[in-house]
Amino acid sequence: MERVRVIRLLNVREGREADFVESYQGVRERALRFPGHLGEQLCRSIDNPAQWLLTSEWESLESVKRWRSDPDHEVLVEPMNACLHDDRWTAVFQVRETADK
């Protein structure tokens, strides 16, 4: 199994932070029940509070593709994306090594 991590660097519109977090929680709850999803993390920049980092880990690239093509996905992420500026960055990485304490 080749795990992958999806990394999204996002810029939240001023005054929309609470809406963003609330809508993200809805997306996260659905993702946690989605086959192949292994975990989520949402981080806010200390240096630039408008910038957020969202990561998710998946069993495989196929799992990510199924999530993105799920009929509910677009509707589910729409409220979250409405809180964002257009200058967002997304990439998918293959997990090569992990180390946990």
C-alpha positions in Angstrom: 0.0 0.0 0.0 1.4 3.4 -1.0 0.1 6.0 1.3 -0.3 9.6 0.1 -0.6 12.9 1.8 -2.6 15.8 0.3 -1.2 19.2 1.2 -3.3 22.4 0.8 -1.9 25.9 1.5 -4.9 28.2 1.8 -5.5 31.9 2.4 -8.7 32.6 4.3 -10.6 35.8 3.7 -10.4 38.3 6.6 -13.5 37.9 8.8 -14.3 34.4 7.4 -12.0 32.4 9.8 -14.9 31.0 11.9 -16.9 30.1 8.8 -13.9 28.4 7.3 -13.3 26.3 10.5 -16.9 25.4 10.8 -17.2 24.3 7.2 -13.9 22.5 7.4 -15.3 20.5 10.3 -18.1 19.3 8.1 -15.7 18.2 5.4 -13.5 16.5 8.0 -16.4 14.6 9.5 -17.3 13.2 6.1 -13.7 12.5 5.2 -13.1 10.5 8.4 -15.9 8.1 7.3 -14.6 7.9 3.7 -12.9 4.6 2.7 -9.1 5.0 2.5 -8.9 8.2 4.6 -6.3 7.9 7.4 -6.3 11.3 9.1 -6.5 15.1 8.9 -4.7 18.1 10.3 -5.5 21.8 10.1 -2.9 24.3 11.0 -2.8 28.1 11.1 0.3 30.1 10.4 1.8 31.9 13.4 3.5 34.4 11.1 0.5 35.0 8.8 -2.8 34.2 10.5 -4.6 34.4 7.1 -2.6 31.4 5.9 -3.7 27.9 6.8 -2.2 24.5 6.0 -4.5 21.5 5.6 -3.1 18.0 5.3 -4.8 14.7 4.9 -3.4 11.2 4.7 -4.8 8.5 2.5 -4.2 4.8 1.9 -3.6 5.4 -1.8 -3.8 7.8 -4.7 -6.9 5.9 -5.7 -8.6 6.7 -2.4 -7.9 10.4 -3.0 -9.3 10.2 -6.5 -12.5 8.4 -5.2 -12.9 11.2 -2.6 -12.5 14.0 -5.1 -14.9 12.4 -7.6 -17.5 11.5 -4.9 -20.8 13.1 -5.9 -21.1 14.8 -2.5 -17.6 16.2 -2.5 -18.1 19.3 -4.6 -21.2 20.4 -2.6 -19.5 19.5 0.7 -16.4 21.7 0.0 -18.2 24.6 -1.6 -18.9 26.5 1.7 -15.2 26.0 2.8 -13.9 27.2 -0.6 -16.2 30.3 -0.4 -14.1 31.5 2.6 -10.8 31.3 0.6 -8.9 33.6 -1.7 -8.1 32.1 -5.1 -4.4 31.9 -4.4 -4.4 28.3 -3.0 -1.9 25.6 -3.6 -2.6 21.8 -3.5 -0.3 18.9 -4.1 -0.3 15.2 -3.5 2.8 13.5 -2.1 3.7 9.8 -1.7 4.6 9.0 1.9 8.0 7.4 1.8 8.9 7.3 5.5 7.3 8.1 8.8 8.6 8.4 12.4 6.3 8.7 15.3 7.2 9.2 19.0 
